Amino acid sequence: MSSSSTSARTASEFGNPNLEPLFTGEQIQARITEMGAQIARDYEGRNPLLLGVLKGACIFLSDLARAIDLRLGIEFMAISSYGALTRSSGEVKIVKDLDVPIEGRDILVVEDIIDTGLTLSYLMANLRSRGAASVKLAALLNKKERRLREVQIDYLGFDIPDAFVVGYGLDFAERYRNLPFIAMLKNPEVTAQEI
């Protein structure tokens, strides 16, 4: 086995030089704990349905659900507006719809990042049209500089600059979702083989 193939396999993804850390795992967990406590207070006596937007929100949803000391349900939808691009295309497509009816339910949409607002604006209107009792939004990250359509974020983790971020569920072409922190991708043009 050549030394170049050995080093490629053992290179640390977490220490990738193409990443500039933005939030540590500890900072993320502390903020999620605060958000969970607020959500539990706001939904006291109710049974909210946490609706995770796949794939990016899966890690955030898992940690947020464990921080909410309430009876709750979990459901998923998959919506696409990025593809393999670093900027939202603006075209929204439901890839996986809900498996349960939501009429009369209190829905808390859990999203990894709010960028242009086009996808979430579409989703929130879609859920309201299905007869949900309430539809609120919890987002880990808010990239307000890119907003094209306003979306009310009821529970927010962090505001971020207009940079492409990865980690903690967020990806670039299906890579970096497993990072235990959130980082800015320095150069999206750099391929896996070049690092």
SEVEXZA-440297 format. One line per 4 residues: number of its first residue (from 1); for each residue x, z negated, y of N, C-alpha, C, CB. Coordinates in pm, whole numbers, always signed. Atoms other than C-alpha are relative to their C-alpha. Glycine has a CB too. Example, Ala and Ser with C-alpha at 12.3 -4.5 7.8 and 13.67 -1.06 7.14 Angstrom:
1 = +89/+0/-119/+1230/-780/-450/+90/+0/+120/-99/-125/+3 | -82/+6/-119/+1367/-714/-106/-77/-73/+109/+41/+142/+46
***
This chain:
1 = +85/+0/-118/+0/+0/+0/+89/+0/+123/-97/-122/+0 | -84/-9/-119/+142/+94/+338/-26/-118/+92/-26/+132/+75 | +16/+113/-91/+199/-170/+604/-106/+28/+106/+133/-34/+67 | +101/-30/-101/-27/+16/+849/-141/-24/-54/+13/+145/+48
5 = +133/+25/+54/-327/-3/+614/-22/-149/-21/-19/+74/-132 | +14/+144/+15/-259/-371/+547/-31/-65/+133/+128/-61/-60 | +26/+61/-131/-245/-458/+917/-137/+39/+53/+108/+40/+101 | +133/-42/-45/-564/-257/+983/-107/-87/-63/-24/+148/-33
9 = +99/+83/+69/-749/-464/+724/+6/-145/+44/+20/+9/-149 | -12/+140/-33/-616/-800/+842/-8/-28/+150/+129/-53/-54 | +12/+21/-145/-649/-745/+1219/-125/-81/+30/-4/+136/+75 | +112/+86/-36/-873/-1006/+1377/-95/+70/+96/+52/-130/+62
13 = +100/-55/-90/-1193/-868/+1521/-25/-95/+117/-132/+28/-76 | +26/+100/-103/-1237/-1194/+1714/+110/+1/+107/-11/-138/-63 | -111/-6/-95/-896/-1142/+1880/+27/+141/+48/+124/-57/-63 | -14/-140/-36/-950/-772/+1952/+43/+12/+148/-132/+76/-25
17 = -48/-12/-139/-749/-677/+2267/-91/+86/+90/+138/+58/+1 | +93/-80/-78/-1031/-442/+2376/-117/-83/+51/-51/+118/-83 | +108/+89/-41/-1253/-745/+2444/+48/-100/+104/-57/-74/-122 | -27/+102/-101/-1260/-968/+2750/-112/-104/-9/+9/+62/+145
21 = +105/+101/+19/-1448/-1292/+2666/-71/-35/+131/+60/-126/-60 | +84/+32/-115/-1736/-1372/+2901/-62/-139/-17/-110/+106/+17 | +57/+131/+32/-1910/-1670/+2733/+47/-43/-138/-156/+4/+7 | -43/+53/+129/-1775/-1890/+2454/-120/-36/-85/+91/-123/+20
25 = +106/+45/+89/-1978/-1988/+2153/-57/-134/+44/+52/-10/-143 | +46/+132/-45/-1995/-2343/+2291/-90/+13/+123/+121/-90/+32 | +84/-20/-119/-2134/-2223/+2626/-136/+58/-39/+71/+95/+101 | +124/-62/+46/-2393/-2011/+2448/-90/-105/-66/+29/+116/-99
29 = +80/+101/+70/-2505/-2297/+2222/-56/-104/+95/+84/-68/-106 | +48/+99/-97/-2531/-2542/+2512/-120/+55/+79/+113/-40/+97 | +109/-60/-78/-2752/-2303/+2709/-123/+20/-88/+44/+135/+61 | +113/-18/+90/-2970/-2224/+2406/-71/-133/-27/+47/+63/-133
33 = +59/+133/+19/-3024/-2598/+2349/-89/-35/+119/+111/-107/-18 | +80/+25/-121/-3146/-2629/+2710/-126/+86/+0/+83/+28/+127 | +115/-90/+3/-3372/-2326/+2673/-102/-46/-104/+45/+144/-31 | +89/+45/+106/-3517/-2457/+2346/-80/-123/+41/+80/-31/-125
37 = +69/+120/-46/-3602/-2793/+2502/-108/+36/+102/+100/-100/+62 | +98/-43/-101/-3778/-2622/+2794/-119/+72/-66/+66/+93/+104 | +106/-72/+71/-3973/-2392/+2561/-89/-98/-76/+60/+103/-98 | +78/+100/+73/-4080/-2690/+2347/-92/-76/+95/+94/-99/-74
41 = +85/+68/-98/-4209/-2867/+2659/-114/+92/+45/+83/-46/+122 | +99/-93/-53/-4390/-2557/+2786/-107/+38/-103/+69/+126/+49 | +93/-40/+105/-4555/-2477/+2451/-53/-119/-80/+67/+99/-94 | +45/+120/+71/-4638/-2835/+2351/-147/+13/-40/+20/-125/+88
45 = +136/-8/+52/-4950/-2845/+2133/-44/+140/-40/-94/-52/+102 | +33/-138/+39/-4938/-2470/+2068/+94/+45/-112/+10/+96/+121 | -77/-55/+112/-4797/-2256/+1788/+49/+140/+41/-87/+7/-131 | -43/-132/-47/-4598/-1976/+1957/+57/+86/-113/+104/-17/+109
49 = -61/-97/+90/-4492/-1663/+1774/+122/+57/+71/-101/+112/-42 | -123/-55/-55/-4130/-1582/+1848/+16/+141/-54/+125/-88/-35 | -10/-140/+38/-4093/-1206/+1846/+140/+50/+34/-109/+85/+72 | -137/-47/-19/-3734/-1096/+1797/+7/+150/+5/+90/-53/-109
53 = -20/-143/-12/-3630/-752/+1910/+130/+34/-74/+5/+46/+151 | -115/-33/+86/-3398/-612/+1640/+82/+112/+60/-47/+38/-140 | -77/+91/+81/-3116/-585/+1586/+69/-105/+86/+101/+76/-82 | -82/+83/-87/-2946/-741/+1886/-40/-145/+14/+2/+59/+131
57 = +47/+137/-26/-3163/-1051/+1922/+1/-89/-124/-139/+4/+56 | +14/+79/+124/-3137/-1168/+1557/+79/-130/+5/+44/+83/-119 | -82/+122/-3/-2856/-1419/+1614/-54/-96/+105/+148/+34/+30 | +59/+82/-106/-3001/-1545/+1943/-131/-62/-48/-24/+84/+127
61 = +128/+52/+49/-3346/-1580/+1785/+20/-110/-102/-84/+113/-61 | -26/+102/+103/-3206/-1775/+1490/+39/-133/+63/+110/+47/-96 | -44/+123/-65/-3032/-2026/+1714/-108/-58/+91/+128/+25/+80 | +106/+48/-89/-3317/-2046/+1966/-112/-66/-80/-55/+115/+83
65 = +108/+57/+83/-3579/-2109/+1694/+37/-140/-47/-29/+90/-121 | -43/+133/+46/-3373/-2403/+1564/+10/-100/+115/+134/+10/-70 | -7/+89/-116/-3356/-2544/+1919/-138/-35/+54/+83/+64/+111 | +138/+25/-46/-3737/-2546/+1962/-68/-93/-100/-80/+134/+15
69 = +59/+101/+89/-3889/-2862/+1814/-152/+10/+4/+46/-142/+41 | +143/-27/+8/-4234/-2717/+1751/-31/+77/-127/-48/+80/+124 | +47/-93/+102/-4438/-2549/+1483/-1/+137/+66/-144/-40/-56 | -4/-134/-57/-4378/-2178/+1541/+9/+103/-111/+117/+16/+97
73 = -15/-112/+92/-4381/-1840/+1374/+108/+93/+51/-133/+76/-17 | -103/-97/-36/-4121/-1566/+1372/-41/+137/-52/+139/-41/-56 | +32/-139/+35/-4181/-1191/+1370/+105/+89/+66/-147/+39/+47 | -100/-92/-54/-3964/-887/+1441/-59/+136/+31/+115/+15/-98
77 = +26/-140/-32/-3992/-548/+1605/+136/+65/+22/-94/+16/+127 | -121/-76/-32/-3729/-278/+1636/-39/+108/+98/+67/+60/-128 | +26/-96/-106/-3724/-72/+1952/+133/+61/+38/-70/-66/+123 | -125/-67/-32/-3466/+186/+2041/-6/+65/+137/+33/+104/-106
81 = -14/-73/-126/-3350/+302/+2382/+146/+30/+29/-62/-80/+115 | -143/-21/-20/-2972/+313/+2339/+59/+105/-93/+72/-129/-19 | -70/-84/+98/-2876/+495/+2020/+144/-46/-5/-10/+153/+36 | -142/+35/+3/-2495/+507/+2017/+61/+4/+140/+77/+95/-94
85 = -47/-9/-138/-2474/+514/+2397/+29/-139/+57/-102/+72/+88 | -27/+127/-66/-2344/+242/+2631/-97/-24/+114/+143/-4/+51 | +102/+15/-105/-2631/+297/+2878/-134/+36/-62/+31/+91/+125 | +135/-26/+51/-3004/+286/+2807/-41/+143/+34/-101/-101/+58
89 = +46/-137/-23/-3152/+633/+2766/-130/+4/+80/-19/+72/-133 | +128/+5/-69/-3483/+519/+2916/-116/+43/-88/+5/+87/+123 | +103/-42/+95/-3674/+670/+2623/-20/-112/-101/+39/+133/-71 | +29/+113/+86/-3845/+393/+2425/-72/+48/-125/-85/-105/+74
93 = +60/-39/+128/-3930/+433/+2058/-13/-125/-87/+87/+110/-71 | +19/+111/+94/-4083/+169/+1825/+46/+48/-136/-150/-50/-3 | -58/-37/+129/-3878/+188/+1508/-62/-83/-112/+153/-18/+2 | +66/+89/+95/-4035/-113/+1330/-105/-78/+77/+102/-96/-72
97 = +109/+69/-68/-4373/-249/+1433/-25/-137/-65/-129/+85/-2 | +35/+132/+50/-4523/-593/+1378/-65/+7/-138/-92/-71/+98 | +63/+10/+131/-4632/-702/+1031/-126/-85/+3/+98/-58/-100 | +117/+88/-12/-4900/-942/+1159/-76/+32/+129/+44/-150/-1
101 = +76/-18/-125/-5184/-918/+1412/+37/-111/+99/-154/+0/-28 | -38/+100/-100/-5113/-1098/+1740/-115/-37/+94/+117/+52/+82 | +114/+31/-84/-5460/-1114/+1892/-21/-151/+7/-127/+69/-53 | +22/+143/-21/-5510/-1459/+2043/+124/-87/-15/-102/-48/-95
105 = -124/+78/+19/-5149/-1567/+1978/+80/-10/+130/+87/+65/-110 | -96/+16/-109/-4898/-1701/+2229/+131/+62/-47/+19/-153/+40 | -118/-77/+41/-4608/-1454/+2205/+116/-32/+93/-30/+152/+1 | -123/+16/-76/-4256/-1534/+2315/+97/+106/-51/+60/-145/-15
109 = -93/-107/+35/-4048/-1217/+2309/+141/-53/+18/-25/+128/+86 | -139/+45/-4/-3684/-1297/+2231/+89/+123/-2/+34/-98/-120 | -82/-119/-17/-3441/-1035/+2355/+144/-40/+33/-58/+91/+111 | -141/+29/-26/-3063/-1022/+2368/+39/+26/+144/+88/+82/-92
113 = -43/-37/-135/-3022/-843/+2702/-109/+82/+70/+131/+80/-6 | +90/-79/-83/-3240/-712/+2983/+89/+81/+92/-102/-90/+80 | -86/-93/-73/-3078/-407/+3138/-87/+72/+103/+70/+103/-97 | +82/-75/-96/-3290/-140/+3310/-140/-59/+14/-9/+146/-42
117 = +135/+55/+0/-3612/-324/+3220/-102/+97/-56/-39/-40/+139 | +95/-100/+49/-3769/-3/+3091/-54/-34/-139/+66/+138/-3 | +42/+34/+136/-3776/-108/+2725/-91/-122/-1/+123/-24/-88 | +79/+122/+1/-3905/-458/+2792/-131/+14/+75/+80/-114/+59
121 = +125/-26/-72/-4162/-342/+3045/-100/+67/-93/+26/+88/+126 | +83/-69/+98/-4299/-107/+2780/-49/-98/-107/+78/+117/-65 | +35/+91/+108/-4292/-375/+2509/-99/-106/+46/+126/-67/-54 | +89/+105/-48/-4458/-646/+2719/-141/+55/+22/+55/-61/+132
125 = +132/-62/-21/-4742/-410/+2820/-65/+32/-135/+13/+129/+85 | +50/-31/+133/-4779/-300/+2457/-58/-125/-67/+111/+60/-87 | +46/+124/+64/-4812/-661/+2335/-126/-54/+69/+112/-107/+5 | +120/+45/-72/-5063/-752/+2608/-121/+83/-41/+20/+8/+153
129 = +111/-88/+36/-5274/-450/+2510/-55/-31/-139/+44/+145/+6 | +45/+37/+135/-5298/-591/+2156/-79/-131/-1/+120/-13/-93 | +86/+118/-8/-5487/-898/+2280/+70/-133/-16/-104/+10/-101 | -70/+128/+7/-5216/-1165/+2280/-55/-94/+106/+153/+19/+18
133 = +48/+99/-97/-5327/-1488/+2452/+96/-10/+117/-17/-140/-68 | -103/+1/-105/-4998/-1494/+2644/+122/+74/-54/+36/-146/+44 | -123/-70/+37/-4677/-1292/+2645/+106/-41/+101/-20/+157/-3 | -112/+42/-85/-4358/-1447/+2783/+129/+53/-59/+5/-156/+14
137 = -127/-60/+38/-3994/-1346/+2764/+114/-101/+9/+30/+120/+87 | -125/+76/+2/-3677/-1532/+2663/+112/+101/-21/+0/-112/-113 | -111/-94/+10/-3359/-1335/+2723/+131/-76/+8/-7/+109/+111 | -132/+64/-4/-3004/-1438/+2651/+77/+46/+123/+78/+31/-127
141 = -78/-57/-110/-2853/-1204/+2912/-86/+84/+92/+115/+84/-55 | +71/-79/-100/-2977/-1045/+3233/+102/+79/+83/-86/-93/+92 | -87/-89/-76/-2799/-746/+3384/-83/+58/+115/+62/+116/-91 | +92/-34/-109/-2999/-736/+3710/+44/+122/+79/-13/-118/+93
145 = -50/-114/-78/-2775/-477/+3881/-50/+134/-52/+151/-1/+1 | +43/-127/+61/-2904/-210/+3641/-152/+17/-2/+52/+9/-141 | +145/+0/+13/-3275/-291/+3680/-65/+119/+70/-56/-129/+56 | +82/-108/-53/-3505/+6/+3727/-146/-41/+9/+14/+126/-88
149 = +137/+50/+0/-3828/-178/+3647/+6/-152/-15/-86/+65/-115 | -3/+147/+3/-3887/-546/+3720/-71/-53/-124/-66/-57/+126 | +55/+68/+117/-3952/-768/+3420/+17/-149/+27/+72/+45/-135 | -9/+145/-20/-4033/-1138/+3449/+67/-64/-121/-140/-62/+25
153 = -69/+73/+106/-3785/-1340/+3246/-37/-146/+16/+157/+21/+6 | +48/+137/-8/-3941/-1678/+3172/+107/-101/-39/-121/-18/-88 | -108/+87/+47/-3638/-1828/+2995/+126/+86/-7/-33/-65/-140 | -121/-82/-9/-3291/-1697/+3075/+124/-79/-37/+15/+57/+140
157 = -128/+60/+33/-2953/-1773/+2925/+98/+16/+113/+57/+61/-127 | -104/-24/-99/-2709/-1608/+3165/-25/+132/+74/+137/+2/-66 | -12/-125/-74/-2687/-1349/+3441/+139/+54/-25/-27/-21/+154 | -130/-61/+24/-2406/-1101/+3380/+23/+117/+94/+12/+46/-147
161 = -30/-117/-85/-2226/-828/+3576/-37/+130/-72/+149/+1/+38 | +29/-131/+56/-2286/-457/+3521/+120/+49/-81/-36/+102/+111 | -108/-37/+93/-2048/-425/+3226/-63/+10/-138/+119/-105/+3 | +53/-10/+135/-2101/-329/+2864/+50/-120/-80/+43/+134/-69
165 = -35/+123/+71/-2110/-652/+2660/-34/+11/-147/-71/-120/+63 | +17/+0/+145/-2084/-713/+2288/+16/-144/-51/+103/+95/-68 | -15/+129/+66/-2091/-1003/+2046/-130/-77/-3/+107/-83/+69 | +116/+86/+15/-2342/-1265/+1940/-128/+83/-19/-14/-92/+122
169 = +113/-87/+32/-2570/-990/+1810/+2/+133/+72/-127/-71/+31 | -7/-125/-76/-2495/-726/+2072/+111/+86/-58/+25/-27/+151 | -96/-87/+66/-2313/-421/+1945/+41/+117/+88/-57/+52/-129 | -34/-133/-48/-2136/-103/+2034/+12/+86/-124/+134/+2/+87
173 = +3/-87/+118/-2220/+163/+1772/+9/-82/-129/+116/+102/+6 | +11/+90/+116/-2302/-116/+1522/+122/-87/-23/-25/+80/-124 | -120/+84/+13/-1969/-295/+1579/-11/-119/+95/+129/+83/+31 | -16/+122/-81/-1901/-643/+1722/-117/-97/-7/+23/+38/+141
177 = +114/+92/+5/-2240/-803/+1639/+40/-139/-49/-109/+57/-89 | -37/+126/+64/-2061/-1075/+1441/+90/-89/+85/+69/+28/-129 | -85/+85/-84/-1849/-1207/+1729/-75/-129/+33/+42/+74/+130 | +67/+128/-31/-1924/-1579/+1785/-2/-29/+150/+69/-114/-74
181 = -1/+13/-145/-1892/-1524/+2162/-49/+133/+59/+144/-36/+53 | +40/-123/-67/-1998/-1264/+2420/+119/+46/+83/-127/-21/+90 | -115/-56/-71/-1733/-1032/+2562/-36/+132/+65/+119/+18/-96 | +13/-131/-61/-1706/-735/+2791/+90/+95/-79/+38/-2/+153
185 = -78/-103/+68/-1590/-420/+2614/+81/+71/+107/-94/+101/-79 | -88/-56/-103/-1290/-306/+2816/-6/+152/+3/+143/-45/-21 | -4/-146/+7/-1282/+54/+2695/-80/+48/-120/+145/+51/-8 | +82/-48/+112/-1570/+191/+2484/+56/+125/-67/-140/+29/+49
189 = -56/-121/+57/-1369/+509/+2427/+104/-28/-108/+62/+83/+108 | -99/+36/+100/-1114/+322/+2214/-70/-14/-135/+73/-132/+39 | +64/+5/+133/-1203/+374/+1848/+59/-111/-84/+15/+135/-72 | -45/+105/+90/-1166/+129/+1565/+140/+27/-53/-97/-15/-117
193 = -131/-34/+55/-864/+318/+1434/+112/-22/+103/+0/+145/-49 | -101/+14/-103/-684/+282/+1769/+34/-145/+30/-45/+68/+125 | -24/+142/-30/-705/-98/+1779/+71/-67/-116/-133/-72/+29
***
